[in-house]
Each structure stands twice: as C-alpha cells, then as structure tokens.
Amino acid sequence: MSKKKLTIGRTDRADFPKLEIEGLDIKIDTGAYTSSIHCKDIQEDNGVLLATLLDEAHEQYHGKQMRFEEYEITSVRSSNGKSELRYEVQANIRLFNKLWKISLTLSNREEMRYPVLIGRKFLSSKFIVDPELQDVSYLQGLHEN
C-alpha cells in the first residue's frame, strides 16, 4: 500500500533547521532533478566548505555565511544540457510541520527570484505538485498555531 502524498504548490516557504534558517522562499521545480540553494563565494578551506547565502528578500539571511564540514562534489546537468560540478551538502527541511532530509547543491544564481529550488529527487514519493497553489505548507502552519 502506498503512502498518501501531500499536495504542495509551485512555491512555498520552508525552514532549514541545520542551516539555522526559517521561512525561506522555495520554488518547486519538477523539471530539476536535484535541489539547490543559491550561494556565492563558494570555497573549500582546510576541509571546510564555506558559502554565502544569496537572498535579498530576507535581509536576516542575505549574506549569511554557511559552513559545511561534510560535503561531496556531484555532477549536475542544467536545463541547457550542460553538466557542471557542484558541491552538495546534506540538510533538513521543514514542510507541513515535518522534518525531512534533503540534499542541496550550492550554486551561484544571483538573478534567480527564489533562493531555493526543490527538485524531483526530494519531491518523489512525498508530494504531488499542483501548480495553481502557493504557500500550502506555510499557510497550514499559520492556521495550526
């Protein structure tokens, strides 16, 4: 018997407790396989990965320095078909008042409107995407408090 999937919209807001970030705007992207968080100044320093979060809509996080002691390098194919190597980190995400593990690649996409893209690798087996909806998880949390 399959588990009931939650319905999520095309955008939402999520918490990332391991990253000490709350209410970050996310875009659901069924065209993307991996999930990513938009950063700049991504560099390794003595076995520690450093990156600066880009998110002008959230002043408290725009420019936030993030540190990762565990990370991998993975190949990601973009929508234009080109592959590039990116750093991938493990985090957790809170949606619908539940915590899930999530893999995030770090990418510098300063022109993007949403600081986080959520791809199929995370969405599969958990969610059904309804593109007519927005902020379903976030609004549900407001009504539960």
C-alpha positions in Angstrom: 0.0 0.0 0.0 1.4 3.4 -1.0 1.7 6.2 1.4 -0.5 9.2 0.9 1.3 12.1 -0.7 0.9 15.7 0.4 -0.1 18.3 -2.2 2.4 21.2 -2.5 2.1 24.3 -4.7 4.6 25.8 -7.1 6.1 28.0 -4.3 6.2 27.8 -0.6 8.3 28.8 2.5 10.4 26.3 4.4 12.6 26.1 7.4 16.1 24.6 7.2 17.0 24.0 10.9 20.5 22.6 10.3 21.3 25.8 8.4 19.6 27.9 11.1 17.2 29.5 8.5 13.5 29.9 8.8 10.8 30.9 6.4 12.9 30.8 3.3 11.1 31.1 -0.1 11.3 28.0 -2.1 10.3 27.2 -5.7 9.1 23.7 -6.6 10.8 22.7 -9.9 9.7 19.4 -11.3 12.0 20.0 -14.2 15.0 19.8 -12.0 16.3 16.5 -10.6 18.4 18.0 -7.7 17.5 20.7 -5.2 19.7 23.7 -4.9 20.4 26.7 -2.6 21.7 29.9 -4.2 25.1 30.9 -2.8 28.2 32.8 -3.8 31.8 32.8 -2.7 31.8 29.0 -2.5 35.2 27.8 -1.5 37.0 25.0 0.4 39.2 26.0 3.3 41.1 23.2 5.2 38.4 20.6 4.6 35.5 23.0 5.4 33.2 24.3 2.7 32.2 28.0 3.0 29.4 29.7 1.1 27.4 32.9 1.3 23.7 32.6 1.0 22.0 34.9 -1.6 18.5 36.1 -0.7 17.8 39.8 -0.9 14.1 39.2 0.1 15.2 38.0 3.6 17.6 40.6 5.0 18.4 38.5 8.0 19.8 35.7 5.7 21.2 37.7 2.7 24.9 37.4 3.0 24.7 34.7 5.7 28.0 32.7 5.9 27.4 29.0 5.9 29.9 26.3 6.9 29.8 22.6 6.0 32.2 20.1 7.3 30.6 17.3 5.3 30.1 17.7 1.6 30.5 16.0 -1.8 31.1 17.1 -5.3 28.4 16.0 -7.8 27.7 16.5 -11.5 24.5 18.4 -12.3 23.1 18.8 -15.7 21.4 22.2 -16.3 18.3 22.8 -18.4 20.6 23.6 -21.4 22.0 20.1 -21.3 25.5 21.1 -20.0 26.9 19.3 -17.0 28.8 21.1 -14.2 30.4 20.0 -10.9 28.8 21.4 -7.8 29.2 21.0 -4.1 26.4 19.0 -2.5 25.5 19.2 1.2 23.1 17.4 3.4 20.5 19.5 5.3 17.0 19.1 6.6 13.8 20.9 5.5 10.6 21.5 7.4 7.4 21.5 5.4 3.9 20.7 6.7 5.4 20.7 10.2 7.5 17.7 9.4 11.3 17.4 9.0 12.9 15.6 6.0 16.5 15.1 5.0 17.4 16.9 1.8 20.5 17.1 -0.4 21.2 20.6 -1.7 23.7 21.6 -4.3 25.3 25.0 -4.0 25.1 27.3 -7.0 25.6 31.0 -7.7 22.5 32.1 -9.4 22.2 35.8 -8.4 19.5 36.5 -10.9 17.1 33.9 -9.5 14.0 35.1 -7.7 13.9 32.1 -5.3 16.9 31.2 -3.1 16.0 27.5 -3.1 14.8 25.2 -5.8 13.3 21.9 -4.8 13.7 19.1 -7.4 12.2 15.7 -8.2 14.8 13.8 -6.1 13.3 15.3 -2.9 9.7 15.5 -4.1 9.3 12.0 -5.4 7.2 9.7 -3.2 6.3 12.5 -0.8 4.4 15.2 -2.8 2.0 15.9 -5.6 2.6 19.3 -7.2 -0.4 21.5 -8.0 0.9 24.5 -10.0 -2.2 26.5 -9.2 -1.3 26.6 -5.5 1.2 28.6 -3.5 2.5 28.5 0.1 0.3 25.5 1.1 2.7 24.3 3.9 3.4 27.8 5.2 -0.3 28.7 5.3 -1.2 25.4 7.0 1.4 26.2 9.7 -0.2 29.6 10.3 -3.6 28.0 10.9 -2.2 25.4 13.3 -0.6 27.9 15.7 
